[in-house]
Structure formats: structure tokens, C-alpha cells
Amino acid sequence: MKTFMSLLKTNLNVYFGISALKYRFTKEKKRLWEPILVLFAVVIGGGSLLVLYSFLLLGVFMGGQGIGHPEIVLTFAFMATQLLILIFGIFYIMSVFYFSNDMNILIPLPLRPAEVLGVKFIIILIGEYLIALPMLLPAFIIYGLGTWSNIFYWLKGLILVLMAPILPLVIAAIFVILLMRFINIRKSKDLMVVLGSLLGLFLGIGVNFLTQSIPQGNEKEFITSLIESNTGLIEAIGNKFPPSIWATLGLTSPGWQGLGYFLLFIGLSLLLLAVLLWLGNAFFYKGYLSGQEVQRKAKAISAGDMEKRALKTASPVVALFKREWKLFIRTPIYFMNGIAGMIMVPFLMLMPLATQTEKMSEVVSLAKDPKYAPIAALVSLGIMLFASSMNLISSTSISREGRTFWISKLIPVSPKDQVLAKLIHSSCLSLIALILIALPLYFLLDMLLYRLIIIIFIGLLANILINILGLIIDLLRPKLEWNDPQEAIKQNLNAFLAMLAVMFIMFILGGIAVLLALKGISELWIYGILALIIVLLSVPSIYGLFALAHRKYNSLEI
Amino acid sequence: MIEIKSLSKSYNKGRVKAVDDLNLHVKPGEIFGFLGPNGAGKTTTIKMMVGLLTPDNGSISIAGIDMMKNPLEAKRNIGYVPDNPDVYDRLTGMEYLNFMADVYKVPAKERKERISYLLEMFNLTDAVGDLIKSYSHGMKQKIVLTGALLHNPAVWILDEPMVGLDPKSSHLLKEFMRKHCDQGNTVFFSTHVLEVAEKLCDRIGIINKGKLIAIGTLDELRHGEQADSLENIFLELTEI
């Protein structure tokens, strides 16, 4: 037990970076505003989501009360939480159990596999509470207050809320352990990243679609009617995963019956946990080790082939561009994050229209009207810019090099040429994004071809400016110390700062465009003025970027 | 070939002196061994020599070119291999070599010859089409070494080059180093393996706590006492 606690303590420390954070606040005292800003953003963002969610639950509760089943709010919350944890738990567990770097240190230690697995499970569990508590507590409180429940409800409820994530997580873990024992998924870690990202993407779009389909102004009635017609549905889903029904019945049934369901829920959780630990002892290390064998094709290159490849010389800037391009395309997490924003944003923007077909056709016919076509083109430009700038390619460009940054410092290529290659790379991807977004709009709105070309051209100009700023931000404070490529892009504040910068530029350009349009200035003049402003901003920015690159490529130490 | 004058570097706002007023001169045709205990400042010195770290003080000149004033030109004359080869995992070996050849502007013909010669020597020809991700530590070391020597630099600066190499590759590398120096070039390398330093180096420098405490040929370091091994000299000098 002592070794287990010590292992747990060390792992908690490492996983949540407690010592590193302490060091930062007491010794380093460097950029203290950063974690504070992140915390602030999380509190604001999470808080507003929580309020929205609570209103939804209140609607569910009142709807349920109307048909004499107020406990539906509990079933709903338990079910949603457990399903979410089950699905995302699979990916979470895979990464912490099988893809984390610490396994090489842990396996040689004289520990039972179940101990290592138990510690990793607890760490994931703590992470899952960050999702489970905000999802369950509001429902628990709404029902408790709404039905004047007694002290037993509150006591049992607190235990159930704390136990709730265990069951789905255990099921996910058992699934993963068995899967890894028999299939070598480690080889296709990249595939898992893509699948995980796609799942997140679809979930995001799905939630958006659902919220958009709620008629504005009478949300409450809508939810009530939805519940009245769907009680059967919730129960049907609940029947497929009975523990969420047991949790509800354990809380709401009177007397012994309630206690029985309560114990059933807890008993099953603990039983499955024991099964997991037993399976862990038997299969965990075996599965991990069998995935360790590296596979190489060992394909010899023939002399002729070598000649062909070696003869392909390129200038340093082109060589750097090719390096950027290959590394970007071949690292799934970069690729997914680079294009996810571009795919997602137009989707989300068109969603409100797509779900309301009448409004949609109204807007489209208005946009097709030659009188409003110039405005429609400007709005399209706005959408394109917004979407294409959501990719994080330039603002993580230096950070992505990570520990290989020494190569960039070593090679005899000027910092100016190096950032130029990065600028060309990010702007190429921006152009692809612009075209991807512009084409549907072009067909949807019957846009004239010259307008399409102009807005893509201005979009590209603006994107070059945005990419220059992104590079400047990343150069000022690159994150070069990371172990997993994910950290370079997802846990990088530069991406967020760059988005703020982009919003600011959008705001200014949009404001100017609207002002000019209101003054009745002709379309081509508006485009001309916009292009001129962008170029005027870009020229000093690019010189600033080159100067900064010169300074930073020398002073950055790794 | 390498000229280092009063080189200093400190960390933690001057509290830890990693390299302290170091002076060093390595002549053409010389293999120079750089020794010292862990944390003595070997890697810091080497990183400053190749431009990865900026010195607080002092100057470095490589093949007569000042590293601070004309870094790009100086870098063209260096072939550097770090002690821990972090390379682009998601490029194939061949793509990495072509990238290095492009940025060092190696002409196609020379590139082809040197790539096949070095790959053959390090027994990498079969692996060069695979992603570097799949390489072992030693193979990564060898691909970095190959990439560093493609442009035939006059000065080789190698940080612990034998670590991770198999006996055959290690032997071939040592021969290659000798051949390079016989052509009037220079090799500067750090090592912990005193036997290698003893056999291979024309001159040896020992650094301790950032200061160069001894420099010279093995005989000079022995002060005429024939029986003394380099190990004894090293232990004596680095004792506190």
C-alpha cells in the first residue's frame, strides 16, 4: 500500500505538473500571468456553459414534472455523463495507459501491473471529475431542491455523483486492455489521433445542430414537448445502459427499494473495478510490450533510385518549405488541427440557415439579387477570413519544431529565409482553406466569377498579414519543450493569442468595409481600399518579422 | 582552425558559471579530444562553438571566420553532431539527408557520391527509405552524422560521437576522423572514453567546472612520467 501511495503521489505530481508549477511560481517567476489568464478564460467560458446547461436541465425537470416524472432530469444527466465518459474515456485511457512516455520507467520497477494500472486509472478518474461534476451536480441540485428531498437523498446523491464516472471508465478500460492485447493498435497510433479528432468534430457539430434546432423564444415549451414525446426514448437508451436508471432509482425510490438500487449501482462499480485490476495483472504489460516492437520495412533503395532522389536539388528556402510541408502533413495532430477549424467554421456558420429552410431560401434569394450581391460578396469574404484564420499553422510554427529546433539554429540559412519558408507554407494552407470555403459560397449564391477571384485574392492578402502576425507571436515566446506533438499545438497559448490578434484585425477591416459600404462607395473601391490597408499593414510587419527572427534565432536556447 | 578566446557563459543570471574564461586553439590537421567530468561545461562549450548558444563573453572563430560576426559563413565550415540526436521523426532518412544537402547547398554530383559512400560505411543503405521514427538510437546517431558530413566541412565538432555506435561503426568513424585530419582538416570531439582519447587524439584538453585545467599532447600531460595513464592524469586533475 505504501508503494502504491508513493507511486500515486509521484504520478499525480508529474501528470498535473504540481512541482513544475511550484517551481514556476516560487523560483522562476516567469510569465506568471499565463496560467492566471488561462484559469480566468476557463472560469468564464466554463461558467457560461454551465449556466446554459443548468437552464436546459431546469427545462427537462419541469417538462418531466409536467408528466409526473421529475426524476427524468437525473436519468438524463447520469446517462449523458456516463455515455460521454465512456466514449472519450476510450481515447483518454489509450493515451495514458499505452502511449505515455513514463511506461519505460514504470515497467522495470518492482511493481505489480495492477498497481501501475490502478494509479493511472485514478489519474484519469480525477481528470474525468472535471467533466462529471459540472454535468451531474446541477441536475442533482435541481431535483433535490425542486422536490424538497430529505437528507438521505443528499447523502446518497453525493456518493453516487462521485461514483458515477467509475463505471463507464472501468468499462472503457476493460475494452481497451482487451483490445490492446489482441490487436496491435500502437502501430496505428496516428489513426487513433485522427479518429479521436473526428469524433470530437462530429460531436461539436451535432451539439450545435441540436441547439440550433430549438426554436427561439419558446425553448421551454419545446423541451417539454420533446420530453413528453421522448420519455420512451430516454428509457429505451437507459435500458441499454441500466446503471444510469439504477442511479436514478437509487436516489428517488423510497425506503429499502431505493437503498437496494443504490447498493446495486455501487456494488457493480466496485465489482467491475476488481475485474479491471485482475485483467490488468494478466494483460496490461503484455499488451503494452507486444505493441513496442517497431516495424520497419527495411526497403533498400536501388542505386538508380538513389541517383534520382539525390539529384533533386532545391534552394534552401524550397528545402525548408518541403520540410515544413512534410512534417505538417505527416503529423496527424497538426494536420487535424490545421484543417479542423477550416472545415468546422463554415459548417457552424451555415448551420442556423440549414436547419431553417425557409429562412435559408430567403437569404439566398436576397443574396442573388444583383442589388445586394456586392454586400453578399463582402459577407462571404468575412466568413472566409474568419474561417481560414482559425487554423493555428503560423502561430505554432516555431513551437512545432520543439527539440529539433537545434537543426534550424545550426544550418547556414539566414533566419529571414527560414521564417519566409514558414510564411509561404502557412499561406499555402490558408489559400487552400480560402478556396475550400469560397467554392460552396460561390455555387450557393451564384456569385459572379470576378467577385470570387477578387475575394479570394483579398482573403489571401489578409491571410498573409495574419500569418506574419502569427509568426511574430510564436517567435516572441515559442514553446519548444514538449514531449508529445499535441502539446505544441493544443497546450500552446500562442495559438489563442494569435486568434485574438486575428479577431482584432477582422474587427478593423470589417468596420472599415461596413463604413465604406454605408457611405455608398462603389464595390471595387471598397476592395481597393481594403487591399491597400492590408498591404500597408503587411509591409512594416514583415520587416518586423525578419528583424525579430534575426534576433530570436540567435538568442533562443534549447 | 578553431580559435576560442576568453569564452564565458553563465546560467541563472550569472550564479552558475558553466564556462569560465576559456581559451583554446586547435590547429589544422589535428584531432582534439575534449574531456571533463559530468557537468564540467563540455556540451555548453561545444554548443557555443556551433552557434546553438550565445556566449556572454569572448569570441570563437572557425576556419578563420568569426562565429558571432559572420555566423552563416562560419556554420558552412562546421559538421556538428549533438550528443542526443533529436531529428525529424517523420521524415525518411533519405529526405533528411536531401534536406541537409539542400540547406548546405551541396551540388548534385557530390551529394550523390557522399551519400552513398557514408550510407555504405554506416550500413544504413537498407534503412534510408524508412521514417527516422523507426530507427534505433545508434541509427539516428549515424543518420545525423551522415547529414553533418555531407557538405565535407573542414571542421568536425562531435559531442560524444561514439556513444550508441556499434563497434564496427565506431571503428570506421575513428578511421574516418583520422583520414579527415590527414587532409589538413580538424576534428574536435568530446568523450568520456579515455582509451579512445588516448589512442586517437593528437592533443587533449581537460575542462573542469568551466575552466580549462590542462591542455597538450598526452606526453605533455604526463610531464615526462611515462607510466602515468590518461586515467590517472584525469582523476588527479579533476579531483577537488
Interface residues (C-beta under 8 A of the other chain):
Chain A: V294 Q295 R296 K297 A298 K299 A300 I301 A303 M306 E307 R309 A310 L311 K312 T313 A314 S315 P316 V318 A319 L320 K322 R323 K326 L327 R330 T331 G402 R403 T404 W406 I407 K409 L410 I411 P412 V413 S414 N554 S555 E557 I558
Chain B: V50 G51 L52 L53 T54 P71 L72 E73 K75 R76 I78 Y80 P82 D86 V87 Y88 R90 L91 M94 E95 N98 F99 M100 A101 D102 V103 Y104 K105 V106 P107 A108 R111 K112 I115 S116 T125 D126 A127 V128 G129 D130 S134
